[in-house]
């Protein structure tokens, strides 16, 4: 059903059209009687028949008379309110049916809808009555104006416009035949009325279609805003998870690790059979258990890319899903991989993501390569591309305007973990970015 059906504007337009047509028919009858026309009685009769036919169609377009059958077999009359306005002609042409009638109800009066056979039949009968009235009375030509709107409303555009032209021609012919003269007003009046009707109906349809497009855009905008808000919430959640993982690792986990090492050293210095040995061992085991629990918390708070694999696997997946125009991204591992603390893995992964994002957005590179290198006392991440390059000294301090991590953010993340970040680039010579983080010796080696 057309969304214009129940608007106050549509209801007012319907009432105006009804009043205009019925008022013009009444004017035809009154003038025929007052002026003593030769066929005044026939004019009045035909006017009443035309008004009745119009009223029947108008009522059929707003309500449907139905009968329903009770359980005891008795018939009961009822009236079902149907659609009350002008549906979109485009939907009518596509064959949009009227609202389904319940199975237990039977339609007694067909509903007049645009594009339906009932509408065409009713409109044809109404035009035939008007033509007959036009033959008897020249005043009937003014009824052509509301007929224009009915034809444009009930018929598709390819038939409505020709019907309006034919109606205008009939009105002009009637004027010429009855008055026995050719005057400019005989042509100007009906033609201007037809042009106004066509412009009004087609303009209204165009405005309605534009309004529908705007409504769809608003709905899409609201949905996009909701998706954006959800994405921002997800990003905030991930950032908070990373922060908590880093804080737990840097405080609780490190503190418990130190307590465990101190208790292990104290246990070794106690003489055999000392009463405090059992308590020290119990304290060390409790610290060890709590350290394992803290590390499990850290693992649970790590980014999703690191939840189901190592840092090398996460970087390889990142290279595989990074795409760009004619861009090929490769990944390589150098040295023997060792288990890194969670903050290290998060920092290296985020740096790689940011560097590749900059390559895709700004470098126009054809090849990029990420290398993860494990060395004795450090771990390094190198991101190299053959893009257009840039002048590192000209990079602004705040690069977060594009929504990513800029070079200052990468450098700050590396410095927080005691590492360094270096960038080598020049216009037209590509870019090489390297992050180096220190790796401490395992706790067992330090304890030994």
ZAVEXRO-507318 format. One record per residue (C-alpha): chain; z, x, y negated; residue number from 0. Coordinates in steps of 0.1 Angstrom, whole numbers, plus 2048, in hexadecimal, padded with zeros to 3 digits. Layout:
<"A", <Z, X, Y>, NUM>
...
***
This chain:
<"A", <800, 800, 800>, 0>
<"A", <7F8, 80C, 7DD>, 1>
<"A", <815, 819, 7CA>, 2>
<"A", <809, 806, 7AC>, 3>
<"A", <810, 7E5, 7BD>, 4>
<"A", <832, 7DE, 7B0>, 5>
<"A", <831, 7EF, 78E>, 6>
<"A", <837, 7DA, 76F>, 7>
<"A", <816, 7E6, 760>, 8>
<"A", <803, 7D9, 77F>, 9>
<"A", <815, 7B8, 77E>, 10>
<"A", <80E, 7B4, 759>, 11>
<"A", <7E9, 7BC, 75E>, 12>
<"A", <7E7, 7A2, 77A>, 13>
<"A", <7F7, 787, 764>, 14>
<"A", <7E0, 78F, 747>, 15>
<"A", <7C1, 78D, 75D>, 16>
<"A", <7CD, 76B, 76C>, 17>
<"A", <7D4, 75E, 749>, 18>
<"A", <7B3, 76A, 73B>, 19>
<"A", <79D, 75B, 756>, 20>
<"A", <7B0, 739, 757>, 21>
<"A", <7B1, 738, 731>, 22>
<"A", <78B, 73D, 72F>, 23>
<"A", <785, 723, 749>, 24>
<"A", <79B, 70B, 735>, 25>
<"A", <788, 713, 716>, 26>
<"A", <767, 70B, 727>, 27>
<"A", <773, 6E9, 732>, 28>
<"A", <783, 6E1, 710>, 29>
<"A", <763, 6EA, 6FD>, 30>
<"A", <74D, 6D6, 714>, 31>
<"A", <763, 6B7, 70F>, 32>
<"A", <768, 6BB, 6EA>, 33>
<"A", <744, 6C2, 6E2>, 34>
<"A", <737, 6A6, 6F9>, 35>
<"A", <722, 6BC, 70E>, 36>
<"A", <708, 6AA, 724>, 37>
<"A", <719, 6B5, 744>, 38>
<"A", <73D, 6B5, 738>, 39>
<"A", <74A, 6A4, 757>, 40>
<"A", <739, 6BC, 76E>, 41>
<"A", <744, 6D9, 759>, 42>
<"A", <769, 6CE, 75B>, 43>
<"A", <766, 6C8, 780>, 44>
<"A", <756, 6EA, 787>, 45>
<"A", <770, 6FB, 770>, 46>
<"A", <78C, 6EC, 784>, 47>
<"A", <77C, 6F6, 7A5>, 48>
<"A", <777, 719, 798>, 49>
<"A", <79B, 71B, 78D>, 50>
<"A", <7A7, 70E, 7AE>, 51>
<"A", <792, 728, 7C1>, 52>
<"A", <79F, 743, 7AB>, 53>
<"A", <7C3, 738, 7AF>, 54>
<"A", <7BF, 736, 7D5>, 55>
<"A", <7B2, 75A, 7D6>, 56>
<"A", <7CD, 766, 7BE>, 57>
<"A", <7E8, 757, 7D4>, 58>
<"A", <7D9, 765, 7F3>, 59>
<"A", <7DA, 787, 7E3>, 60>
<"A", <800, 784, 7DD>, 61>
<"A", <80D, 770, 7FA>, 62>
<"A", <804, 766, 81D>, 63>
<"A", <80C, 744, 82C>, 64>
<"A", <817, 747, 850>, 65>
<"A", <827, 732, 86B>, 66>
<"A", <840, 73F, 884>, 67>
<"A", <849, 730, 8A6>, 68>
<"A", <86E, 72A, 8AE>, 69>
<"A", <87D, 730, 8D0>, 70>
<"A", <87E, 70A, 8D6>, 71>
<"A", <858, 707, 8CE>, 72>
<"A", <85B, 6F7, 8AC>, 73>
<"A", <846, 704, 88F>, 74>
<"A", <856, 710, 870>, 75>
<"A", <843, 718, 850>, 76>
<"A", <84A, 737, 83D>, 77>
<"A", <83B, 74D, 822>, 78>
<"A", <839, 772, 826>, 79>
<"A", <837, 786, 806>, 80>
<"A", <81A, 79F, 808>, 81>
<"A", <80E, 7BB, 7F2>, 82>
<"A", <80D, 7B1, 7CE>, 83>
<"A", <7F5, 7C6, 7BB>, 84>
<"A", <7D7, 7DC, 7B9>, 85>
<"A", <7D4, 7F4, 7D6>, 86>
<"A", <7C0, 814, 7D1>, 87>
<"A", <79B, 80C, 7D7>, 88>
<"A", <797, 82D, 7E9>, 89>
<"A", <7B0, 823, 803>, 90>
<"A", <7A0, 801, 806>, 91>
<"A", <77E, 811, 80C>, 92>
<"A", <78E, 826, 828>, 93>
<"A", <798, 806, 839>, 94>
<"A", <7BD, 804, 831>, 95>
<"A", <7CA, 7E5, 841>, 96>
<"A", <7E3, 7CD, 831>, 97>
<"A", <807, 7CD, 83C>, 98>
<"A", <80A, 7C2, 861>, 99>
<"A", <815, 79E, 867>, 100>
<"A", <830, 799, 882>, 101>
<"A", <823, 78F, 8A4>, 102>
<"A", <835, 76E, 8A3>, 103>
<"A", <823, 764, 883>, 104>
<"A", <800, 757, 87E>, 105>
<"A", <7ED, 75B, 85D>, 106>
<"A", <7E0, 73A, 84E>, 107>
<"A", <7D1, 749, 82E>, 108>
<"A", <7BF, 76A, 82E>, 109>
<"A", <7CB, 783, 815>, 110>
<"A", <7B3, 78F, 7FA>, 111>
<"A", <7B3, 7B5, 7F9>, 112>
<"A", <79B, 7CD, 7EA>, 113>
<"A", <77F, 7D8, 802>, 114>
<"A", <786, 7BC, 81B>, 115>
<"A", <76E, 7A1, 826>, 116>
<"A", <785, 785, 819>, 117>
<"A", <784, 795, 7F6>, 118>
<"A", <75E, 797, 7F7>, 119>
<"A", <75B, 773, 802>, 120>
<"A", <773, 766, 7E8>, 121>
<"A", <763, 77A, 7CC>, 122>
<"A", <740, 76D, 7D7>, 123>
<"A", <74C, 749, 7D6>, 124>
<"A", <75C, 74E, 7B4>, 125>
<"A", <73C, 75E, 7A6>, 126>
<"A", <727, 741, 7B4>, 127>
<"A", <73D, 727, 7A3>, 128>
<"A", <73B, 73B, 783>, 129>
<"A", <715, 73C, 784>, 130>
<"A", <714, 717, 78A>, 131>
<"A", <72C, 712, 76C>, 132>
<"A", <716, 72A, 758>, 133>
<"A", <6F8, 714, 75E>, 134>
<"A", <70B, 6F6, 750>, 135>
<"A", <71D, 706, 733>, 136>
<"A", <714, 724, 71D>, 137>
<"A", <73A, 729, 716>, 138>
<"A", <73F, 734, 73A>, 139>
<"A", <730, 756, 732>, 140>
<"A", <751, 761, 724>, 141>
<"A", <760, 75E, 748>, 142>
<"A", <74B, 77C, 750>, 143>
<"A", <764, 794, 741>, 144>
<"A", <781, 78D, 759>, 145>
<"A", <767, 78C, 775>, 146>
<"A", <75E, 7B0, 76D>, 147>
<"A", <781, 7BB, 775>, 148>
<"A", <782, 7A7, 795>, 149>
<"A", <762, 7B6, 7A1>, 150>
<"A", <76C, 7DA, 799>, 151>
<"A", <78E, 7D4, 7A9>, 152>
<"A", <783, 7C3, 7C9>, 153>
<"A", <763, 7D5, 7D0>, 154>
<"A", <75D, 7FA, 7D6>, 155>
<"A", <74F, 80D, 7B8>, 156>
<"A", <72C, 80F, 7C7>, 157>
<"A", <72B, 7E9, 7C8>, 158>
<"A", <743, 7E0, 7AC>, 159>
<"A", <72E, 7F0, 790>, 160>
<"A", <70D, 7DF, 79A>, 161>
<"A", <720, 7BE, 79D>, 162>
<"A", <72C, 7C2, 779>, 163>
<"A", <709, 7CA, 76D>, 164>
<"A", <6FB, 7AB, 77F>, 165>
<"A", <717, 795, 770>, 166>
<"A", <70F, 7A2, 74D>, 167>
<"A", <6EA, 79B, 752>, 168>
<"A", <6F2, 778, 75E>, 169>
<"A", <708, 772, 73F>, 170>
<"A", <6ED, 77F, 728>, 171>
<"A", <6D2, 769, 739>, 172>
<"A", <6E8, 74A, 736>, 173>
<"A", <6ED, 750, 710>, 174>
<"A", <6C8, 754, 70B>, 175>
<"A", <6BF, 736, 71F>, 176>
<"A", <6D9, 71F, 710>, 177>
<"A", <6D4, 72A, 6EC>, 178>
<"A", <6AE, 72E, 6EE>, 179>
<"A", <6B0, 74D, 6D9>, 180>
<"A", <6B4, 773, 6DD>, 181>
<"A", <6D0, 781, 6C7>, 182>
<"A", <6E1, 7A3, 6C8>, 183>
<"A", <702, 793, 6CF>, 184>
<"A", <6F5, 785, 6F0>, 185>
<"A", <6F1, 7A8, 6FD>, 186>
<"A", <70C, 7BB, 6EB>, 187>
<"A", <729, 7A4, 6F6>, 188>
<"A", <724, 7A4, 71C>, 189>
<"A", <719, 7C9, 71D>, 190>
<"A", <737, 7D5, 708>, 191>
<"A", <74E, 7C0, 71E>, 192>
<"A", <73F, 7CF, 73E>, 193>
<"A", <742, 7F3, 730>, 194>
<"A", <766, 7ED, 726>, 195>
<"A", <76F, 7DF, 748>, 196>
<"A", <75E, 7FC, 75A>, 197>
<"A", <76F, 816, 744>, 198>
<"A", <791, 805, 747>, 199>
<"A", <791, 802, 76D>, 200>
<"A", <782, 824, 774>, 201>
<"A", <798, 835, 75A>, 202>
<"A", <7B7, 824, 769>, 203>
<"A", <7AE, 830, 78C>, 204>
<"A", <7A8, 853, 77F>, 205>
<"A", <7CA, 853, 76D>, 206>
<"A", <7DB, 846, 78D>, 207>
<"A", <7CB, 861, 7A2>, 208>
<"A", <7D7, 87C, 78A>, 209>
<"A", <7F9, 86D, 78A>, 210>
<"A", <7F9, 86E, 7B0>, 211>
<"A", <7EF, 893, 7AF>, 212>
<"A", <80B, 89A, 797>, 213>
<"A", <824, 888, 7AD>, 214>
<"A", <818, 89C, 7CC>, 215>
<"A", <81C, 8BC, 7B7>, 216>
<"A", <83F, 8B3, 7AD>, 217>
<"A", <848, 8AC, 7D2>, 218>
<"A", <839, 8CD, 7DC>, 219>
<"A", <84C, 8DF, 7BF>, 220>
<"A", <86D, 8CF, 7CA>, 221>
<"A", <867, 8DA, 7EE>, 222>
<"A", <85E, 8FD, 7E2>, 223>
<"A", <87D, 900, 7CE>, 224>
<"A", <892, 8F5, 7EC>, 225>
<"A", <881, 910, 801>, 226>
<"A", <886, 92A, 7E6>, 227>
<"A", <8AB, 921, 7E3>, 228>
<"A", <8AE, 924, 809>, 229>
<"A", <89D, 946, 808>, 230>
<"A", <8B4, 952, 7ED>, 231>
<"A", <8D3, 946, 800>, 232>
<"A", <8C6, 958, 81F>, 233>
<"A", <8C0, 978, 80B>, 234>
<"A", <8E3, 975, 7FC>, 235>
<"A", <8F2, 970, 81E>, 236>
<"A", <8E0, 98F, 82C>, 237>
<"A", <8EB, 9A4, 80E>, 238>
<"A", <90F, 999, 812>, 239>
<"A", <90D, 9A1, 837>, 240>
<"A", <900, 9C4, 82F>, 241>
<"A", <91C, 9C9, 816>, 242>
<"A", <937, 9BE, 82E>, 243>
<"A", <929, 9D4, 849>, 244>
<"A", <928, 9F2, 832>, 245>
<"A", <94C, 9EB, 825>, 246>
<"A", <95A, 9E7, 848>, 247>
<"A", <949, A07, 854>, 248>
<"A", <954, A1B, 836>, 249>
<"A", <978, A0F, 836>, 250>
<"A", <986, A00, 856>, 251>
<"A", <96F, A11, 86F>, 252>
<"A", <973, A33, 85E>, 253>
<"A", <999, A2F, 85B>, 254>
<"A", <99D, A24, 87F>, 255>
<"A", <988, A41, 88A>, 256>
<"A", <99E, A59, 877>, 257>
<"A", <9BD, A4A, 885>, 258>
<"A", <9B0, A4D, 8A8>, 259>
<"A", <9A7, A72, 8A3>, 260>
<"A", <9CA, A79, 894>, 261>
<"A", <9DB, A67, 8B0>, 262>
<"A", <9C6, A7A, 8CA>, 263>
<"A", <9D0, A9B, 8B9>, 264>
<"A", <9F5, A90, 8B8>, 265>
<"A", <9F4, A86, 8DD>, 266>
<"A", <9E7, AA9, 8E6>, 267>
<"A", <A02, ABB, 8D2>, 268>
<"A", <A1E, AA7, 8E3>, 269>
<"A", <A2F, AB9, 901>, 270>
<"A", <A2A, AAB, 923>, 271>
<"A", <A41, A8E, 92B>, 272>
<"A", <A4C, A89, 907>, 273>
<"A", <A59, A65, 901>, 274>
<"A", <A41, A60, 8E3>, 275>
<"A", <A22, A68, 8F8>, 276>
<"A", <A1F, A44, 905>, 277>
<"A", <A23, A35, 8E2>, 278>
<"A", <A09, A4D, 8D3>, 279>
<"A", <9F1, A45, 8F0>, 280>
<"A", <9F6, A20, 8EB>, 281>
<"A", <9F1, A23, 8C5>, 282>
<"A", <9D1, A38, 8CB>, 283>
<"A", <9C4, A1E, 8E4>, 284>
<"A", <9CB, A02, 8CB>, 285>
<"A", <9B9, A15, 8AF>, 286>
<"A", <99C, A1B, 8C7>, 287>
<"A", <99A, 9F6, 8D0>, 288>
<"A", <99B, 9EB, 8AC>, 289>
<"A", <980, A05, 8A3>, 290>
<"A", <96A, 9F6, 8BE>, 291>
<"A", <971, 9D3, 8B0>, 292>
<"A", <969, 9DF, 88C>, 293>
<"A", <948, 9EE, 899>, 294>
<"A", <93F, 9CD, 8AA>, 295>
<"A", <945, 9BB, 888>, 296>
<"A", <92E, 9D4, 878>, 297>
<"A", <913, 9CF, 892>, 298>
<"A", <916, 9A9, 88E>, 299>
<"A", <911, 9AC, 868>, 300>
<"A", <8F3, 9C3, 86A>, 301>
<"A", <8D0, 9B7, 85E>, 302>
<"A", <8BC, 9A3, 877>, 303>
<"A", <8A3, 9BE, 87C>, 304>
<"A", <8BE, 9D5, 889>, 305>
<"A", <8D0, 9BB, 89F>, 306>
<"A", <8B9, 9BE, 8BD>, 307>
<"A", <8AF, 9E3, 8BE>, 308>
<"A", <8B2, A05, 8AE>, 309>
<"A", <8A7, A10, 88C>, 310>
<"A", <887, A1F, 89A>, 311>
<"A", <87E, 9FE, 8AA>, 312>
<"A", <885, 9EB, 88A>, 313>
<"A", <86F, A04, 876>, 314>
<"A", <853, A00, 890>, 315>
<"A", <854, 9DA, 88D>, 316>
<"A", <854, 9DE, 867>, 317>
<"A", <834, 9F3, 868>, 318>
<"A", <824, 9DB, 880>, 319>
<"A", <829, 9BC, 86A>, 320>
<"A", <821, 9CD, 849>, 321>
<"A", <7FE, 9C3, 83F>, 322>
<"A", <7E7, 9C9, 821>, 323>
<"A", <7C3, 9CC, 818>, 324>
<"A", <7B5, 9E7, 82E>, 325>
<"A", <7D8, 9F5, 834>, 326>
<"A", <7E2, A07, 854>, 327>
<"A", <807, A0F, 858>, 328>
<"A", <814, A27, 873>, 329>
<"A", <836, A31, 87F>, 330>
<"A", <842, A51, 88F>, 331>
<"A", <864, A5F, 89B>, 332>
<"A", <86C, A84, 899>, 333>
<"A", <889, A94, 8AB>, 334>
<"A", <8A2, A86, 8C4>, 335>
<"A", <8AE, A64, 8B8>, 336>
<"A", <8D4, A61, 8B4>, 337>
<"A", <8E9, A43, 8AD>, 338>
<"A", <8EE, A3F, 887>, 339>
<"A", <90A, A2C, 875>, 340>
<"A", <900, A09, 86B>, 341>
<"A", <8FF, A10, 845>, 342>
<"A", <8E7, A2D, 84C>, 343>
<"A", <8D0, A16, 860>, 344>
<"A", <8D1, 9FB, 846>, 345>
<"A", <8CA, A14, 829>, 346>
<"A", <8AC, A23, 83B>, 347>
<"A", <89E, A02, 845>, 348>
<"A", <8A1, 9F3, 822>, 349>
<"A", <891, A12, 813>, 350>
<"A", <874, A10, 82B>, 351>
<"A", <86F, 9EB, 823>, 352>
<"A", <870, 9F1, 7FE>, 353>
<"A", <858, A0F, 800>, 354>
<"A", <83F, 9FC, 815>, 355>
<"A", <841, 9DE, 7FE>, 356>
<"A", <838, 9F4, 7E1>, 357>
<"A", <81B, A03, 7F5>, 358>
<"A", <80D, 9E1, 7FC>, 359>
<"A", <812, 9D4, 7D8>, 360>
<"A", <809, 9F2, 7C3>, 361>
<"A", <7FA, A0F, 7D6>, 362>
<"A", <7D9, 9FF, 7E3>, 363>
<"A", <7DC, A18, 800>, 364>
<"A", <7C7, A19, 820>, 365>
<"A", <7E1, A2B, 835>, 366>
<"A", <807, A2E, 835>, 367>
<"A", <81E, A3F, 84D>, 368>
<"A", <844, A3E, 853>, 369>
<"A", <855, A5B, 864>, 370>
<"A", <879, A5A, 870>, 371>
<"A", <886, A7D, 876>, 372>
<"A", <8A7, A86, 888>, 373>
<"A", <8B4, AA8, 880>, 374>
<"A", <8D4, ABA, 889>, 375>
<"A", <8E8, AB1, 869>, 376>
<"A", <8D2, A97, 859>, 377>
<"A", <8BA, A7A, 85E>, 378>
<"A", <89B, A76, 848>, 379>
<"A", <883, A5A, 841>, 380>
<"A", <861, A62, 833>, 381>
<"A", <848, A48, 826>, 382>
<"A", <826, A55, 81D>, 383>
<"A", <807, A43, 811>, 384>
<"A", <7E5, A4D, 804>, 385>
<"A", <7E4, A33, 7E7>, 386>
<"A", <7DE, A37, 7C2>, 387>
<"A", <7FF, A48, 7BC>, 388>
<"A", <813, A48, 79B>, 389>
<"A", <827, A5E, 784>, 390>
<"A", <84C, A5D, 791>, 391>
<"A", <859, A68, 76F>, 392>
<"A", <849, A49, 75E>, 393>
<"A", <859, A30, 775>, 394>
<"A", <871, A19, 762>, 395>
<"A", <896, A1A, 769>, 396>
<"A", <898, 9F5, 774>, 397>
<"A", <87D, 9EC, 78D>, 398>
<"A", <88D, 9CD, 79C>, 399>
<"A", <877, 9B6, 788>, 400>
<"A", <85F, 9B1, 7A6>, 401>
<"A", <87B, 9A6, 7BD>, 402>
<"A", <87D, 9C6, 7D1>, 403>
<"A", <891, 9E6, 7D3>, 404>
<"A", <884, 9FF, 7B9>, 405>
<"A", <888, A25, 7BA>, 406>
<"A", <8A9, A24, 7A8>, 407>
<"A", <8B7, A0C, 7C2>, 408>
<"A", <8AA, A22, 7DF>, 409>
<"A", <8B9, A41, 7CF>, 410>
<"A", <8DB, A2F, 7C9>, 411>
<"A", <8DC, A23, 7ED>, 412>
<"A", <8D5, A47, 7FA>, 413>
<"A", <8EF, A56, 7E2>, 414>
<"A", <909, A3D, 7EE>, 415>
<"A", <906, A4C, 811>, 416>
<"A", <905, A70, 804>, 417>
<"A", <8E0, A74, 807>, 418>
<"A", <8C2, A7A, 7F1>, 419>
<"A", <8A1, A6A, 7E9>, 420>
<"A", <882, A7D, 7DD>, 421>
<"A", <860, A70, 7D2>, 422>
<"A", <841, A84, 7CF>, 423>
<"A", <823, A73, 7C0>, 424>
<"A", <807, A77, 7A7>, 425>
<"A", <7EC, A5F, 79A>, 426>
<"A", <7D0, A5E, 7B4>, 427>
<"A", <7E3, A74, 7CE>, 428>
<"A", <7F8, A5B, 7E1>, 429>
<"A", <81E, A5A, 7E4>, 430>
<"A", <837, A6A, 7FB>, 431>
<"A", <85B, A5D, 7FB>, 432>
<"A", <877, A6E, 80F>, 433>
<"A", <89B, A64, 815>, 434>
<"A", <8B3, A7C, 825>, 435>
<"A", <8D6, A72, 831>, 436>
<"A", <8F0, A8A, 83F>, 437>
<"A", <8FB, A84, 862>, 438>
<"A", <91E, A90, 86C>, 439>
<"A", <925, A9E, 88E>, 440>
<"A", <932, A85, 8A8>, 441>
<"A", <957, A7F, 8A7>, 442>
<"A", <95C, A8D, 8CA>, 443>
<"A", <94D, AAF, 8BF>, 444>
<"A", <963, AB0, 8A0>, 445>
<"A", <981, AA8, 8B6>, 446>
<"A", <978, AC4, 8CE>, 447>
***
